[in-house]
Amino acid sequence: MRKHILRSVLLYMTIAIVIMIIVFPYYWMIKESIDRGSIFKFPPDLWPRKISLESYKSIIDERPLLQWFGNTLVVALLTTAITLAAALLSGYSLSRFRNRTNRAIGFIFLSTQMLPATLLVIPMFVIFRSLNMVDNLFSLVLANTAFALPMGLWMMKGFIDGIPREIDEAGRIDGCNRMQILVKLIIPLVAPGMVAVAVFAFILAWGDFFFARNLISSQSKWLVSVGLSSFVGEYSIQWDQMLSASVMFSLPPVLFYLFFEKYLVRGLTMGAVKE
């Protein structure tokens, strides 16, 4: 009994330490964003001494932060929608029509994940320039979709593999075509998996910096990730404003995850079941 209690205490202490290590940087970011003048204080205060929202007000007044948020939200939502629709259709095809051609196409899609963004940004820039899409938010949507779709496709295939083929056959007996089977029978069953793909695509697009920095030049079309880098000057860094903007930047994906968390857990569990 004592060994069991000691083991449990050690386990919970380890979990608590790990949680503190993970959470503390976020706490410190929030604390320093509302406690002005304490960033360079030594020894540092663990708790805020004087709470002020002046840095939040100043970044909204001095910089087009809300416009950057709007740009980021548009890119993230469009990337999520396109990735989800394409992953659903292609995942259903790979799951239900198993042949050498489909397998080859699936592995070609997956192999693109081995290519780093630094290798692809120049060809993408040349393509978008020839299409007159440089400095266009839709170019970011396409670039992020190109990276989110291969993983989303295989995630969706795994989710659909967990649905018995007998459901498709029952739909065919009732007179449904393939699209009706997908819409009326498969989508309701694979909805948690779709949420998992949507969360993955949204977070990937929301945090994009590399493509946003190289494909967008106008300040009015910046994403928040690029806007954060503008707080770093040649001779100084506006720490309080950058931390405040970082807190605001991190909130949407956290809320998005918390809202869909129960569906995400169900989707990831369902994706582990294969025929």
GUDO-834878 format. One record per residue: residue in one letter; x, y, z of N, C-alpha, C in turn. Coordinates in Angstrom, 1 decimal, decimal comma. Layout:
residues N
REC aa    nxx    nyy    nzz   caxx   cayy   cazz    cxx    cyy    czz
REC  A      X      Y      Z      X      Y      Z      X      Y      Z
...
This chain:
residues 275
REC aa    nxx    nyy    nzz   caxx   cayy   cazz    cxx    cyy    czz
REC  M    0,8   -1,2    0,0    0,0    0,0    0,0    0,9    1,3    0,0
REC  R    1,9    1,3    0,8    2,8    2,4    0,9    3,5    2,6   -0,5
REC  K    3,9    1,6   -1,1    4,6    1,7   -2,4    3,6    2,2   -3,4
REC  H    2,4    1,8   -3,4    1,3    2,3   -4,3    1,1    3,8   -4,1
REC  I    1,0    4,2   -2,8    0,8    5,7   -2,5    2,0    6,5   -3,0
REC  L    3,2    6,0   -2,7    4,4    6,7   -3,1    4,5    6,8   -4,6
REC  R    4,2    5,7   -5,3    4,2    5,8   -6,8    3,2    6,8   -7,3
REC  S    2,0    6,8   -6,7    1,0    7,8   -7,1    1,5    9,2   -6,9
REC  V    2,1    9,5   -5,7    2,5   10,8   -5,4    3,6   11,3   -6,4
REC  L    4,6   10,4   -6,7    5,6   10,7   -7,6    5,1   11,0   -9,0
REC  L    4,1   10,2   -9,4    3,4   10,4  -10,7    2,8   11,7  -10,8
REC  Y    2,0   12,1   -9,8    1,3   13,4   -9,8    2,2   14,5   -9,7
REC  M    3,3   14,4   -8,9    4,3   15,4   -8,8    5,0   15,6  -10,2
REC  T    5,3   14,5  -10,9    5,9   14,6  -12,2    5,0   15,3  -13,2
REC  I    3,7   15,0  -13,2    2,7   15,6  -14,0    2,6   17,1  -13,7
REC  A    2,6   17,4  -12,5    2,5   18,8  -12,1    3,7   19,6  -12,5
REC  I    4,9   19,0  -12,4    6,1   19,7  -12,9    6,1   20,0  -14,4
REC  V    5,7   18,9  -15,1    5,6   19,0  -16,6    4,6   20,1  -17,0
REC  I    3,4   20,1  -16,3    2,4   21,1  -16,6    2,9   22,5  -16,3
REC  M    3,7   22,7  -15,2    4,2   24,0  -14,9    5,2   24,5  -15,9
REC  I    6,1   23,5  -16,4    7,1   23,9  -17,4    6,4   24,3  -18,7
REC  I    5,3   23,7  -19,0    4,6   24,0  -20,3    3,8   25,3  -20,2
REC  V    3,2   25,5  -19,0    2,2   26,6  -18,8    3,0   27,9  -18,5
REC  F    4,1   27,8  -17,7    4,7   29,0  -17,2    5,1   30,0  -18,3
REC  P    5,7   29,7  -19,4    6,0   30,7  -20,4    4,7   31,5  -20,9
REC  Y    3,6   30,8  -21,0    2,3   31,5  -21,3    1,9   32,5  -20,2
REC  Y    2,0   32,0  -19,0    1,7   32,8  -17,8    2,6   34,0  -17,8
REC  W    3,9   33,8  -18,0    4,8   35,0  -18,0    4,5   36,0  -19,1
REC  M    4,2   35,5  -20,2    3,8   36,4  -21,4    2,6   37,2  -21,0
REC  I    1,6   36,6  -20,4    0,4   37,4  -20,0    0,8   38,4  -18,9
REC  K    1,5   37,9  -17,9    1,9   38,7  -16,8    2,7   39,9  -17,2
REC  E    3,7   39,8  -18,1    4,5   40,9  -18,5    3,7   41,9  -19,4
REC  S    2,7   41,3  -20,1    1,9   42,2  -21,0    1,0   43,2  -20,2
REC  I    0,7   42,8  -18,9   -0,2   43,7  -18,1    0,5   44,4  -17,0
REC  D    1,8   44,0  -16,8    2,6   44,6  -15,7    3,7   45,5  -16,3
REC  R    3,4   46,7  -16,7    4,4   47,5  -17,4    5,5   47,9  -16,5
REC  G    6,7   48,0  -17,1    7,9   48,4  -16,4    8,6   47,4  -15,6
REC  S    8,1   46,1  -15,7    8,7   45,1  -14,8    9,5   44,1  -15,7
REC  I    9,6   44,3  -17,0   10,3   43,3  -17,8   11,7   43,1  -17,5
REC  F   12,4   44,2  -17,2   13,9   44,2  -16,9   14,2   44,2  -15,5
REC  K   13,2   44,1  -14,6   13,4   44,1  -13,2   14,1   42,9  -12,7
REC  F   15,1   43,1  -11,8   15,8   41,9  -11,2   15,9   42,2   -9,7
REC  P   15,5   41,2   -8,9   14,9   39,9   -9,3   13,5   40,2   -9,8
REC  P   13,0   39,4  -10,7   11,7   39,6  -11,3   10,6   39,3  -10,3
REC  D    9,4   39,9  -10,5    8,3   39,7   -9,6    7,5   38,5  -10,2
REC  L    7,1   37,6   -9,4    6,3   36,4   -9,9    4,9   36,8  -10,2
REC  W    4,4   37,8   -9,4    3,0   38,3   -9,6    3,0   39,7  -10,1
REC  P    2,0   40,1  -10,9    2,0   41,5  -11,3    1,8   42,5  -10,2
REC  R    2,6   43,6  -10,2    2,4   44,6   -9,1    1,4   45,7   -9,5
REC  K    1,4   46,0  -10,7    0,5   47,1  -11,2   -0,1   46,7  -12,5
REC  I   -1,3   46,4  -12,5   -2,0   45,9  -13,7   -2,4   47,1  -14,6
REC  S   -2,0   47,0  -15,9   -2,3   48,1  -16,8   -2,5   47,5  -18,2
REC  L   -3,6   47,9  -18,9   -3,9   47,5  -20,2   -3,4   48,5  -21,3
REC  E   -2,5   49,4  -20,8   -2,1   50,5  -21,7   -1,4   49,9  -23,0
REC  S   -0,6   48,8  -22,8    0,1   48,3  -24,0   -0,9   47,7  -25,0
REC  Y   -2,0   47,1  -24,6   -3,0   46,6  -25,5   -3,7   47,8  -26,2
REC  K   -3,9   48,9  -25,5   -4,6   50,0  -26,1   -3,6   50,7  -27,2
REC  S   -2,3   50,7  -26,8   -1,4   51,4  -27,7   -1,2   50,6  -29,0
REC  I   -1,1   49,3  -28,9   -0,9   48,6  -30,2   -2,1   48,7  -31,1
REC  I   -3,3   48,8  -30,5   -4,5   48,9  -31,4   -4,6   50,3  -32,0
REC  D   -4,1   51,3  -31,2   -4,2   52,7  -31,7   -3,0   53,0  -32,7
REC  E   -1,9   52,4  -32,5   -0,7   52,7  -33,3   -0,5   51,8  -34,5
REC  R   -1,0   50,6  -34,4   -0,7   49,7  -35,5   -2,1   49,1  -36,0
REC  P   -2,1   48,7  -37,3   -3,3   48,1  -37,8   -3,5   46,6  -37,4
REC  L   -3,5   46,4  -36,1   -3,5   45,1  -35,6   -4,8   44,3  -35,9
REC  L   -5,9   45,1  -35,8   -7,2   44,4  -36,1   -7,3   44,0  -37,6
REC  Q   -6,7   44,8  -38,4   -6,7   44,5  -39,9   -5,8   43,2  -40,1
REC  W   -4,7   43,1  -39,4   -3,9   41,9  -39,4   -4,6   40,7  -38,9
REC  F   -5,4   40,9  -37,9   -6,2   39,8  -37,4   -7,2   39,3  -38,4
REC  G   -7,9   40,3  -39,1   -8,8   40,0  -40,1   -8,2   39,2  -41,2
REC  N   -7,0   39,7  -41,7   -6,3   39,0  -42,7   -6,0   37,5  -42,3
REC  T   -5,5   37,4  -41,1   -5,1   36,0  -40,6   -6,3   35,1  -40,5
REC  L   -7,4   35,7  -40,0   -8,7   34,9  -39,9   -9,2   34,4  -41,3
REC  V   -9,2   35,3  -42,2   -9,6   35,0  -43,6   -8,8   33,9  -44,2
REC  V   -7,5   34,0  -44,1   -6,5   33,0  -44,6   -6,8   31,7  -43,9
REC  A   -6,9   31,7  -42,6   -7,0   30,4  -41,8   -8,4   29,7  -42,1
REC  L   -9,4   30,5  -42,2  -10,8   29,9  -42,4  -10,9   29,4  -43,9
REC  L  -10,3   30,1  -44,9  -10,4   29,6  -46,2   -9,5   28,4  -46,4
REC  T   -8,3   28,4  -45,8   -7,5   27,2  -45,8   -8,1   26,0  -45,2
REC  T   -8,8   26,2  -44,1   -9,5   25,1  -43,4  -10,6   24,6  -44,2
REC  A  -11,4   25,5  -44,9  -12,6   25,0  -45,7  -12,1   24,2  -46,9
REC  I  -11,1   24,8  -47,6  -10,6   24,1  -48,8   -9,9   22,8  -48,5
REC  T   -9,1   22,8  -47,4   -8,5   21,5  -47,0   -9,5   20,5  -46,6
REC  L  -10,5   20,9  -45,8  -11,5   19,9  -45,3  -12,3   19,3  -46,5
REC  A  -12,7   20,2  -47,4  -13,5   19,6  -48,6  -12,6   18,7  -49,4
REC  A  -11,4   19,1  -49,7  -10,6   18,3  -50,6  -10,1   17,0  -49,9
REC  A   -9,8   17,1  -48,6   -9,4   15,9  -47,8  -10,6   14,9  -47,7
REC  L  -11,8   15,4  -47,5  -12,9   14,5  -47,4  -13,2   13,7  -48,7
REC  L  -13,2   14,4  -49,8  -13,4   13,8  -51,1  -12,3   12,8  -51,5
REC  S  -11,0   13,3  -51,3   -9,9   12,4  -51,7   -9,7   11,3  -50,7
REC  G  -10,0   11,6  -49,4   -9,9   10,5  -48,4  -10,9    9,4  -48,6
REC  Y  -12,1    9,8  -49,0  -13,2    8,8  -49,3  -12,8    8,0  -50,6
REC  S  -12,2    8,6  -51,6  -11,7    7,9  -52,7  -10,6    6,9  -52,4
REC  L   -9,6    7,3  -51,6   -8,5    6,4  -51,3   -9,0    5,3  -50,4
REC  S  -10,0    5,5  -49,6  -10,5    4,5  -48,7  -11,4    3,5  -49,4
REC  R  -12,2    3,9  -50,3  -13,2    3,0  -50,9  -12,8    2,5  -52,3
REC  F  -11,9    3,2  -53,0  -11,5    2,7  -54,3  -10,0    2,3  -54,2
REC  R   -9,8    1,1  -53,7   -8,4    0,7  -53,5   -7,8    0,0  -54,7
REC  N   -6,9    0,7  -55,4   -6,1    0,2  -56,5   -4,8    0,8  -56,5
REC  R   -3,9    0,3  -57,4   -2,5    0,8  -57,5   -2,4    2,3  -57,8
REC  T   -3,3    2,7  -58,6   -3,3    4,2  -59,0   -3,6    5,0  -57,8
REC  N   -4,6    4,7  -57,1   -5,0    5,5  -55,9   -3,9    5,4  -54,8
REC  R   -3,3    4,2  -54,6   -2,2    4,1  -53,7   -1,0    5,0  -54,0
REC  A   -0,7    5,0  -55,3    0,4    5,8  -55,8    0,1    7,3  -55,6
REC  I   -1,1    7,7  -55,9   -1,4    9,1  -55,7   -1,4    9,5  -54,3
REC  G   -1,9    8,6  -53,4   -1,8    8,9  -52,0   -0,4    9,0  -51,4
REC  F    0,5    8,1  -51,9    1,9    8,2  -51,4    2,6    9,4  -52,0
REC  I    2,2    9,8  -53,2    2,8   11,1  -53,8    2,4   12,3  -53,0
REC  F    1,1   12,3  -52,6    0,7   13,4  -51,7    1,5   13,4  -50,4
REC  L    1,6   12,2  -49,8    2,3   12,1  -48,5    3,8   12,5  -48,7
REC  S    4,4   12,1  -49,8    5,8   12,4  -50,0    6,1   13,9  -50,0
REC  T    5,1   14,7  -50,3    5,3   16,2  -50,3    5,6   16,7  -48,9
REC  Q    5,2   16,0  -47,9    5,5   16,4  -46,5    7,0   16,4  -46,2
REC  M    7,7   15,6  -47,0    9,2   15,6  -46,8    9,9   16,8  -47,4
REC  L    9,2   17,6  -48,1    9,8   18,8  -48,8    9,7   20,0  -47,9
REC  P   10,7   20,6  -47,4   10,6   21,8  -46,6   10,1   23,0  -47,3
REC  A    9,5   23,9  -46,6    8,9   25,1  -47,2   10,0   26,0  -47,9
REC  T   11,2   25,9  -47,3   12,3   26,7  -47,9   12,6   26,3  -49,3
REC  L   12,3   25,0  -49,6   12,6   24,5  -50,9   11,5   24,9  -51,9
REC  L   10,3   25,1  -51,5    9,2   25,3  -52,3    8,8   26,8  -52,5
REC  V    9,3   27,6  -51,6    8,8   29,0  -51,7    9,2   29,7  -53,0
REC  I   10,4   29,4  -53,5   10,8   30,1  -54,7   10,0   29,7  -55,9
REC  P    9,8   28,3  -56,1    8,9   27,9  -57,2    7,5   28,5  -57,1
REC  M    7,0   28,5  -55,8    5,7   29,1  -55,6    5,6   30,5  -55,9
REC  F    6,7   31,3  -55,5    6,7   32,7  -55,8    6,7   32,9  -57,3
REC  V    7,5   32,1  -58,1    7,5   32,3  -59,5    6,1   32,0  -60,1
REC  I    5,5   30,9  -59,6    4,1   30,6  -60,2    3,1   31,7  -59,8
REC  F    3,1   32,2  -58,6    2,2   33,2  -58,2    2,4   34,5  -58,9
REC  R    3,7   34,8  -59,2    4,0   36,0  -59,9    3,5   36,0  -61,4
REC  S    3,7   34,8  -62,0    3,2   34,6  -63,4    1,6   34,7  -63,4
REC  L    1,0   34,4  -62,3   -0,5   34,5  -62,2   -0,9   35,8  -61,7
REC  N    0,0   36,7  -61,4   -0,3   38,0  -60,8   -1,0   37,9  -59,5
REC  M   -0,5   36,9  -58,7   -1,1   36,7  -57,3   -0,1   37,0  -56,2
REC  V    1,1   37,5  -56,5    1,9   37,9  -55,4    1,3   39,1  -54,7
REC  D    1,5   39,2  -53,4    0,9   40,2  -52,5   -0,6   40,1  -52,6
REC  N   -1,1   38,8  -52,6   -2,5   38,5  -52,6   -2,7   37,4  -51,5
REC  L   -3,7   37,7  -50,7   -4,0   36,8  -49,6   -4,4   35,4  -50,0
REC  F   -5,0   35,3  -51,2   -5,4   34,0  -51,7   -4,2   33,1  -52,0
REC  S   -3,1   33,7  -52,4   -1,8   33,0  -52,6   -1,4   32,3  -51,3
REC  L   -1,6   32,9  -50,1   -1,3   32,3  -48,9   -2,3   31,1  -48,6
REC  V   -3,5   31,3  -49,0   -4,5   30,2  -48,8   -4,0   29,0  -49,6
REC  L   -3,6   29,2  -50,8   -3,2   28,0  -51,7   -1,9   27,4  -51,1
REC  A   -1,0   28,3  -50,7    0,3   27,7  -50,1    0,1   26,9  -48,9
REC  N   -0,7   27,4  -48,0   -1,0   26,7  -46,7   -1,8   25,4  -47,0
REC  T   -2,7   25,5  -48,0   -3,5   24,3  -48,3   -2,6   23,2  -48,9
REC  A   -1,6   23,6  -49,6   -0,7   22,7  -50,2    0,1   21,9  -49,1
REC  F    0,3   22,5  -48,0    1,0   21,8  -46,9    0,0   21,1  -46,0
REC  A   -1,2   21,6  -45,8   -2,2   21,0  -44,9   -2,9   19,8  -45,5
REC  L   -3,1   19,9  -46,8   -3,9   18,8  -47,5   -3,3   17,4  -47,4
REC  P   -2,0   17,2  -47,7   -1,5   15,8  -47,6   -1,8   15,1  -46,3
REC  M   -1,5   15,8  -45,2   -1,7   15,2  -43,9   -3,2   15,1  -43,6
REC  G   -4,0   16,1  -44,0   -5,4   16,0  -43,8   -6,1   14,9  -44,6
REC  L   -5,5   14,6  -45,8   -6,0   13,6  -46,7   -5,8   12,2  -46,0
REC  W   -4,6   12,0  -45,4   -4,4   10,7  -44,8   -5,1   10,5  -43,5
REC  M   -5,3   11,6  -42,8   -6,1   11,6  -41,6   -7,5   11,2  -41,9
REC  M   -8,1   11,8  -42,9   -9,5   11,6  -43,3   -9,6   10,1  -43,8
REC  K   -8,6    9,6  -44,6   -8,7    8,3  -45,0   -8,7    7,3  -43,9
REC  G   -7,9    7,6  -42,8   -7,9    6,7  -41,6   -9,3    6,7  -40,9
REC  F   -9,9    7,9  -40,9  -11,2    8,0  -40,2  -12,3    7,2  -41,0
REC  I  -12,2    7,3  -42,4  -13,2    6,6  -43,2  -13,0    5,1  -43,2
REC  D  -11,7    4,7  -43,1  -11,4    3,3  -43,0  -12,1    2,6  -41,9
REC  G  -12,3    3,4  -40,8  -13,0    2,8  -39,6  -14,5    2,6  -39,8
REC  I  -15,0    3,1  -40,9  -16,5    2,9  -41,1  -16,7    1,7  -42,0
REC  P  -17,5    0,7  -41,6  -17,6   -0,5  -42,4  -18,2   -0,2  -43,8
REC  R  -17,7   -1,0  -44,7  -18,2   -0,8  -46,1  -19,6   -1,3  -46,3
REC  E  -20,1   -2,0  -45,3  -21,5   -2,4  -45,4  -22,5   -1,3  -45,4
REC  I  -22,1   -0,1  -44,8  -22,9    1,1  -44,8  -23,0    1,6  -46,2
REC  D  -21,9    1,6  -46,9  -22,0    2,0  -48,3  -22,9    1,1  -49,1
REC  E  -22,8   -0,2  -48,9  -23,6   -1,2  -49,6  -25,1   -1,0  -49,3
REC  A  -25,4   -0,7  -48,0  -26,8   -0,5  -47,7  -27,3    0,7  -48,4
REC  G  -26,5    1,8  -48,5  -26,9    3,0  -49,2  -27,2    2,7  -50,7
REC  R  -26,3    1,9  -51,3  -26,5    1,5  -52,7  -27,8    0,7  -52,9
REC  I  -28,1   -0,1  -52,0  -29,4   -0,9  -52,0  -30,6    0,0  -52,0
REC  D  -30,4    1,1  -51,2  -31,5    2,1  -51,0  -31,6    3,0  -52,2
REC  G  -30,7    2,9  -53,2  -30,8    3,7  -54,4  -29,9    5,0  -54,3
REC  C  -29,0    5,1  -53,4  -28,1    6,3  -53,3  -26,9    6,1  -54,2
REC  N  -26,6    7,3  -54,8  -25,3    7,2  -55,6  -24,2    7,5  -54,6
REC  R  -22,9    7,6  -55,2  -21,7    7,8  -54,3  -21,8    9,1  -53,5
REC  M  -22,2   10,2  -54,2  -22,2   11,5  -53,5  -23,3   11,5  -52,4
REC  Q  -24,4   10,8  -52,6  -25,5   10,8  -51,6  -25,0    9,9  -50,4
REC  I  -24,3    8,8  -50,7  -23,7    8,0  -49,6  -22,8    8,8  -48,8
REC  L  -21,9    9,6  -49,5  -20,9   10,4  -48,7  -21,6   11,5  -47,9
REC  V  -22,6   12,2  -48,5  -23,2   13,3  -47,7  -24,2   12,8  -46,6
REC  K  -25,0   11,8  -46,9  -26,0   11,3  -46,0  -25,6   10,3  -45,0
REC  L  -24,6    9,5  -45,4  -24,2    8,4  -44,5  -22,8    8,5  -43,9
REC  I  -21,8    8,9  -44,7  -20,4    8,9  -44,3  -20,1   10,2  -43,4
REC  I  -20,5   11,4  -43,9  -20,2   12,6  -43,2  -20,8   12,6  -41,8
REC  P  -22,0   12,2  -41,5  -22,5   12,2  -40,1  -21,6   11,3  -39,2
REC  L  -21,1   10,2  -39,7  -20,3    9,3  -38,9  -18,9    9,8  -38,8
REC  V  -18,4   10,5  -39,7  -17,0   10,9  -39,7  -16,8   12,4  -39,3
REC  A  -17,9   13,0  -38,8  -17,8   14,4  -38,4  -16,8   14,7  -37,3
REC  P  -16,6   13,8  -36,3  -15,4   14,1  -35,4  -14,1   14,1  -36,1
REC  G  -13,9   13,2  -37,0  -12,7   13,2  -37,8  -12,5   14,5  -38,6
REC  M  -13,6   15,0  -39,2  -13,5   16,2  -39,9  -13,1   17,4  -39,0
REC  V  -13,6   17,4  -37,8  -13,2   18,4  -36,8  -11,7   18,3  -36,6
REC  A  -11,1   17,1  -36,4   -9,7   17,0  -36,2   -8,9   17,5  -37,4
REC  V   -9,3   17,3  -38,6   -8,7   17,8  -39,8   -8,8   19,3  -39,8
REC  A  -10,0   19,9  -39,5  -10,2   21,3  -39,5   -9,3   22,0  -38,5
REC  V   -9,2   21,4  -37,3   -8,3   22,0  -36,2   -6,9   22,0  -36,7
REC  F   -6,4   20,9  -37,3   -5,0   20,8  -37,8   -4,8   21,9  -38,9
REC  A   -5,7   22,0  -39,8   -5,5   23,0  -40,9   -5,6   24,4  -40,4
REC  F   -6,5   24,7  -39,5   -6,7   26,1  -38,9   -5,4   26,5  -38,2
REC  I   -4,9   25,7  -37,3   -3,7   26,0  -36,5   -2,5   26,2  -37,4
REC  L   -2,4   25,3  -38,4   -1,2   25,5  -39,4   -1,3   26,8  -40,1
REC  A   -2,5   27,2  -40,6   -2,6   28,4  -41,4   -2,5   29,6  -40,4
REC  W   -3,0   29,5  -39,2   -3,0   30,7  -38,3   -1,6   31,0  -37,9
REC  G   -0,7   30,0  -37,7    0,6   30,3  -37,3    1,6   30,5  -38,4
REC  D    1,2   30,5  -39,7    2,1   30,6  -40,8    2,9   32,0  -40,8
REC  F    4,2   31,9  -40,9    5,0   33,0  -41,0    5,8   33,0  -42,3
REC  F    6,4   31,9  -42,7    7,3   31,8  -43,7    6,7   32,3  -45,1
REC  F    5,6   31,7  -45,4    4,9   32,1  -46,7    4,4   33,5  -46,6
REC  A    3,8   33,9  -45,4    3,3   35,2  -45,3    4,4   36,3  -45,4
REC  R    5,6   35,9  -45,0    6,7   36,9  -45,1    7,2   37,0  -46,5
REC  N    7,2   36,0  -47,2    7,8   36,0  -48,6    6,8   36,3  -49,7
REC  L    5,5   36,0  -49,5    4,5   36,2  -50,6    3,8   37,5  -50,4
REC  I    3,8   38,2  -49,3    3,1   39,4  -49,0    4,0   40,5  -48,7
REC  S    3,9   41,6  -49,4    4,7   42,8  -49,2    4,0   44,0  -48,6
REC  S    2,7   44,2  -48,8    2,0   45,3  -48,3    1,7   45,1  -46,8
REC  Q    2,0   46,2  -46,1    1,7   46,1  -44,6    0,3   45,9  -44,3
REC  S   -0,6   46,4  -45,1   -2,1   46,3  -44,9   -2,5   44,9  -45,1
REC  K   -1,7   44,0  -45,7   -2,1   42,6  -46,0   -1,3   41,7  -45,1
REC  W   -0,5   42,2  -44,2    0,3   41,3  -43,3   -0,6   40,4  -42,5
REC  L   -0,1   39,3  -42,1   -0,8   38,5  -41,1   -0,2   38,9  -39,7
REC  V   -0,9   38,4  -38,7   -0,4   38,8  -37,3    1,0   38,3  -37,0
REC  S    1,3   37,1  -37,5    2,6   36,5  -37,3    3,7   37,4  -37,9
REC  V    3,5   38,0  -39,1    4,4   39,0  -39,7    4,4   40,3  -38,9
REC  G    3,3   40,7  -38,5    3,2   42,0  -37,7    3,9   41,9  -36,4
REC  L    4,0   40,7  -35,8    4,7   40,6  -34,5    6,2   40,9  -34,7
REC  S    6,7   40,5  -35,9    8,1   40,7  -36,1    8,5   42,2  -36,3
REC  S    7,5   43,0  -36,6    7,7   44,4  -36,8    8,0   45,1  -35,4
REC  F    7,7   44,5  -34,3    8,0   45,1  -33,0    9,5   45,0  -32,7
REC  V   10,2   44,2  -33,5   11,7   44,1  -33,3   12,4   45,2  -34,1
REC  G   12,9   46,2  -33,5   13,5   47,3  -34,3   15,0   47,0  -34,4
REC  E   15,7   48,0  -35,1   17,1   47,8  -35,3   17,9   48,0  -34,0
REC  Y   17,5   48,8  -33,1   18,2   49,1  -31,9   17,4   48,7  -30,6
REC  S   16,2   48,4  -30,7   15,4   48,1  -29,6   14,2   47,2  -29,9
REC  I   13,6   46,6  -28,9   12,5   45,8  -29,0   11,4   46,3  -28,1
REC  Q   10,2   46,5  -28,7    9,0   46,9  -27,9    8,4   45,7  -27,2
REC  W    9,0   45,3  -26,1    8,6   44,1  -25,4    7,2   44,1  -25,0
REC  D    6,7   45,2  -24,3    5,4   45,2  -23,8    4,3   45,1  -24,9
REC  Q    4,5   45,8  -26,0    3,6   45,7  -27,1    3,6   44,4  -27,8
REC  M    4,9   43,8  -27,9    5,0   42,5  -28,6    4,3   41,4  -27,8
REC  L    4,5   41,5  -26,5    3,9   40,5  -25,6    2,4   40,6  -25,6
REC  S    1,9   41,8  -25,6    0,4   42,0  -25,6   -0,1   41,5  -27,0
REC  A    0,5   41,8  -28,1    0,1   41,3  -29,4    0,2   39,8  -29,4
REC  S    1,2   39,2  -28,8    1,3   37,7  -28,7    0,2   37,1  -28,0
REC  V   -0,2   37,7  -26,9   -1,3   37,2  -26,1   -2,6   37,1  -27,0
REC  M   -2,8   38,2  -27,7   -4,0   38,3  -28,5   -3,9   37,3  -29,7
REC  F   -2,7   37,1  -30,2   -2,5   36,2  -31,3   -2,7   34,8  -30,9
REC  S   -2,4   34,4  -29,7   -2,5   33,0  -29,2   -4,0   32,7  -28,8
REC  L   -4,8   33,7  -28,6   -6,2   33,4  -28,1   -7,0   32,6  -29,1
REC  P   -7,2   33,1  -30,4   -8,1   32,4  -31,3   -7,8   30,9  -31,5
REC  P   -6,6   30,4  -31,7   -6,4   29,0  -31,8   -6,7   28,2  -30,5
REC  V   -6,5   28,9  -29,4   -6,8   28,2  -28,1   -8,3   28,1  -28,0
REC  L   -9,0   29,1  -28,2  -10,5   29,1  -28,2  -11,1   28,1  -29,2
REC  F  -10,5   28,1  -30,4  -10,9   27,2  -31,4  -10,7   25,7  -31,0
REC  Y   -9,6   25,5  -30,3   -9,3   24,1  -29,9  -10,3   23,8  -28,7
REC  L  -10,5   24,7  -27,8  -11,3   24,4  -26,6  -12,8   24,1  -27,1
REC  F  -13,2   24,9  -28,1  -14,6   24,7  -28,5  -14,8   23,4  -29,2
REC  F  -13,8   22,9  -29,9  -14,0   21,6  -30,6  -13,3   20,5  -29,9
REC  E  -12,8   20,7  -28,7  -11,9   19,7  -28,1  -12,6   18,3  -27,9
REC  K  -13,8   18,2  -27,5  -14,5   16,9  -27,4  -14,6   16,2  -28,7
REC  Y  -14,9   17,0  -29,8  -15,0   16,3  -31,1  -13,6   15,9  -31,6
REC  L  -12,6   16,7  -31,2  -11,3   16,4  -31,6  -10,8   15,1  -31,0
REC  V  -11,1   14,9  -29,7  -10,7   13,6  -29,0  -11,4   12,4  -29,7
REC  R  -12,7   12,6  -29,9  -13,4   11,5  -30,6  -12,9   11,2  -32,0
REC  G  -12,5   12,3  -32,7  -12,0   12,1  -34,0  -10,6   11,3  -34,0
REC  L   -9,7   11,7  -33,1   -8,4   11,1  -33,1   -8,6    9,6  -32,6
REC  T   -9,5    9,3  -31,7   -9,7    8,0  -31,3  -10,3    7,1  -32,4
REC  M  -11,2    7,7  -33,2  -11,9    7,0  -34,3  -10,8    6,7  -35,4
REC  G   -9,9    7,7  -35,6   -8,9    7,5  -36,6   -7,9    6,4  -36,3
REC  A   -7,9    5,9  -35,1   -7,0    4,8  -34,7   -7,6    3,4  -35,1
REC  V   -8,9    3,4  -35,5   -9,6    2,1  -35,8   -9,6    1,9  -37,3
REC  K   -9,1    0,8  -37,7   -9,0    0,5  -39,2   -9,8   -0,8  -39,4
REC  E  -10,1   -1,0  -40,7  -10,8   -2,2  -41,0   -9,8   -3,4  -40,9
